[in-house]
Amino acid sequence: MTHDASDEPDDLEPPGNADPLLEACLADALGPYLGALSPEEIEDYRRLLTIFIKTHPVAAPLYDRLRARPPVPSESGEVPRDASSQRAGGPAAGEAAARRDGTFGGRR
């Protein structure tokens, strides 16, 4: 008896709603095999990894935590910080930042 996968709906990959995080994970995992596997095998592994990432008891919470993070900026530059993170370094860190010389307490 054979299994015909064409009868099953593919509800894990809705058309037009590609998740960039999931796509990045799949590209990292399958990238080294693009030249070695057939397009059908790549698609099979994409489905398998998508199911694994979204349903495995260890992988799914990690994936959800990554999705909850703010996106990584694509350009370099200054990142705004809230006041609580500046206070965490103490007054000396704030003074060094104000002087912009990278020292603490004026020592070099």
N, C-alpha and C positions, 0 to 999 in steps of 0.2 A: 504494500500500500504506500502510495506516495502522498506527499503534502503539497498542495497547490497554494503558494503564498499569494497569488494574484487575487484570491477571493477575500483576503483580509484587508480591512481598511487600515491605512497608515495614518493613525491619528497623532503620532509623535512628531510629524513634520508637516504642520499646516502650510499650505502653499502661500508664499509671499510673506510669511512671518518668520524669517530666519533669525535665530538668536545669535548675535555676534559673539557672545562668550562661548556658546556651544560650538559655533563654527571654528573659533580659534582653537578650542580643545581638540576638535576633530582634525584640523589641519596639522597641529603639532603631533598628534598620534599617528596620522596616516601619511604625512609628508614623506618620510623615508621610503615608503613602499609604493609610491605612485608609479615609478618606472617598472617595478617588479610584478605588480598585480594587475589583473585585467580590470576594466571599468566595472564589470559586474561584481567582482570580488571586493573592490573598493566600496561600492554601494552597500554590499552585504555587511562589511565591517563598519560602515557609517551607521547603519541601522542598529547593529549590535552595540556599538559604543554609545549611541544616543540612548538606548534603553538602559544600558548599564549606568550611565552618568545620572539619568533622571530617576532611577528606581532602586539602585543598590543602597542598602542601609548605611553604608559608610560614605559612598560617593555623593548621594543626593543631598545630605545636609551641607557638605562642602560646596557643592554647586550652588545651593541656595544662598549660602553666605557670600560667595563671590558675586552672585547676581545682586545682592543687596548693597554692595560697595558702590561708591560713586565711580563713574568711568575714569580711566586713566587719561590725563590730557595727552594729546598727540604731539604737542609742541613743548619745548622746554621753556622755562621761564619761572617767575616768582609764583609761589603758591601761597594764597592768603591763609593766615592762621588765626584761630580764634584766641581770645584773651586768656583762656584757661591754659592753653599749651605754652604761652609765653610766661605765665606765672610759674609754671612747673620748673623752669630753670632757675628761679630765684632772681633777686635783684641784680646780682652780678652779671647774669646772662643778659638781662635787659640792658644794663649799662654797656656791655660789650657790643651788643647789637646797635645801640645808639652811636657808639664811637666807630663802629664798623671796622675795627682793627683786629678782631678775632681774639683779643686777650681778655682775661678775667682780672679785675682789680688793677688794671694798668700795668701788670707785669709783662715783660716780653721775654 
